[in-house]
Amino acid sequence: MIRTVSTNPYGDQKPGTSGLRKKVPVFQQKNYAENFIQSIFDSLEGFEGQTLVIGGDGRYYNREVIQKAVKMAAANGFGRVLVGRGGILSTPAASNVIRKYKAFGGIVLSASHNPGGPTEDFGIKYNVGNGGPAPEKVTDAIYSRSKAIDSYKIADAPDVNLDVEGSQQVEDMTVTVIDPVADYAELMESLFDFDAIRKLIAGGFRVVFDAMSAVTGPYAKEIIEKRLGAPKGSVMNFIPLPDFGGHHPDPNLVHARALYETMMAPDAPDFGAASDGDGDRNLIIGKGIFVTPSDSLAMLAANAHLAPGYAKGLAGIARSMPTSGAADRVAEKLGIGIYETPTGWKFFGNLLDEGLATICGEESAGTGSNHVREKDGLWAVLLWLNILAARKESALEIARKHWATYGRNYYSRHDYEEVDTDAANGLIAALRDKLAALPGKSFGALPGKSFGALTVETADDFSYHDPVDKSVSKNQGVRILFKGGSRVVFRLSGTGTSGATLRVYIERYEPDPARHDLDTQEALADLIAVADEIAEIKARTGRDEPSVIT
């Protein structure tokens, strides 16, 4: 039986950078998840009898919301649901399943790199038929509907058995539980030279991968250990846990500190990597070197032709605006397009679909290509392994040669988390008011530093004009660009669930190879001081230092 349930709207269901993210107790409110799921369905057309993919990263409340989504999909007229066994599908794997089986779209349950647990974070996002996150026109429609919704439809049926592969019926809809790993592993084998990587590992090359008790554990275990032959134990923390083992599943130098220390030790493995809660981000650490996400994007693009899936070269490179300009120099040398978009993987979809870009990346540790329409953490790790196998050089050697060829972009991101929302908004508003007066203004270097004075060349609030659909996205981040290629960028993140997160991106371009071995924070010290001076960060937020530096 299909029931129509009366409900009242919530006013806070506006999707952020990648879906709706709130604390678990918020989603546990009466009809909260149901309202948002029905708002998704009410904003779509033409899905009668079509296939919907549903899966998540295994965090707390994942299974409960999957059951709701399955029953609501049946009540709303979908013909088939594909769901990962155990409710598990990494975000890139979900994108692949949508594309491979030509599904109408998918519901991905995740809060990405945010913590999980009974009082931590949960999220729901909708992916469209190309496998990518819904564009702004769709998320705007979902939000608009959520503010007026007065009922939802749900099948009054028993829960689906998520732990046994095979098909079940919910009303007239077929629910098929699939192996969450098989299709993804097959796709990776089609892109990379697994024989070369196997030979590298068999020759004694040591790999360590930290799955952070999150969703990539089963994927990495199958691919890195079983298919590529890495010794058992090479993949750590491979069992997805609802609370990620009490840890923060963000692959950065703070939350993956143990991996970093392992890779900096004299007896370090040759290559270390990690991924996040839902599998779409990556951390790359070679023996003795942390490769920043911005540098990783540039180095992967420069060497992608060494992997079979990219042997014909790249159509173009796309990066989010806050990501460093390192990839721009690679694109220039290759003679291909470079595209600068707002933060959010959804902005890459049109470029990938139109064949304008092949590889995309964000400074927030997301890298991917046209193989799916999401960033893909394990894909980046495998491409690195393919490059290491082909070049027969260490990650440190590859990085140094890259900088010698292209110059080095010293780069860091300072996050101020859970800042008072009014204070954060006031800071950005004050910055916008200053923009017209900043160009031509000089700021002195710090005492004792060898860097010259910084002079503002341009300053703006970034707007993106999509070259494919001609849409315009305004107010995407305040940029202050200095003569010589340095810059600072300020934006408020759309991925947090408490207060506001102020992100400050600091970048200096250094062409001189003799200055490529400086400590990053030292190289950026005067820019960090200028960022605080211009934005009045300490005065407005009350913070003496960032919560996280990456």
Disulfide bonds with the S-S distance in Angstrom:
none
